[in-house]
Amino acid sequence: MKTIEFTTAHYVKIEYELAPTLLRVAASLIDLFAFFVYFIIIQFLFSVSVFNTGIDTAIFMSLLLYRLPFIFYSPIIEFLTRGQSLGKYAVGIRVVKITGENAGLREFFTRWIFRVIDMWFGFGFIAILFSSTSERGQRLGDAMAGTVVIRNKNTQRFSLKNILAIKSQENYTPTYLEVTRFTDEDVMLIKTTLQRVEKFPTKETKLFTIDLAHKTAELIGLEETPDKKIEFLRTVLLDYVVLTR
């Protein structure tokens, strides 16, 4: 399983799984099937003379309803939905910049331009070859646009629900009452940091945990940071849950 790491504004690394080639192929097939259904519906409307008001109008409607949607569907819909076509949404993947930010119109159109090489030459063989062998799972269009395709669900995504899932204790007496001044985002940063240092106890993650413990102690008014900094941060998490839920 290939993964990619993005660094948040708080300098916390979040790991995402890169979309496997099989999922990307499945997404493309779903999009094609959706177009197949769409074209059948449009053809039916033409057949019952809904649009038969003259040859010029018919040509215009054919261009408007057939060609343009098929050609520009991918970059436009992915731009409007922040990286997901119907197929990508169905299989749970999306396109982002290699920095983790939402891709812009320029990136989507760059991917679309190189789609001619990736998808149309060799019936998608080039796209499959590139995405299967590249380090970041990128097809040629991704490499040129500076994008990657990831699974929606990362391995360290936290929300208020995750915070409340921390097991509280009956008759628990909080140690640090001042934790109520923290926001959900503050607490999620602490929780993310603890998971990160436990999973990857590198020098960088340990130093960041120490710095975070010092800052946390300062914010709740402690004169000194407790020696057991990880245990201190865990206590802060539990106190916050008990006092705010």
Order of alpha helices (4+ residues) and beta strands (2+ residues): beta-beta-alpha-alpha-alpha-alpha-beta-alpha-alpha-alpha-beta-alpha-alpha-alpha-alpha
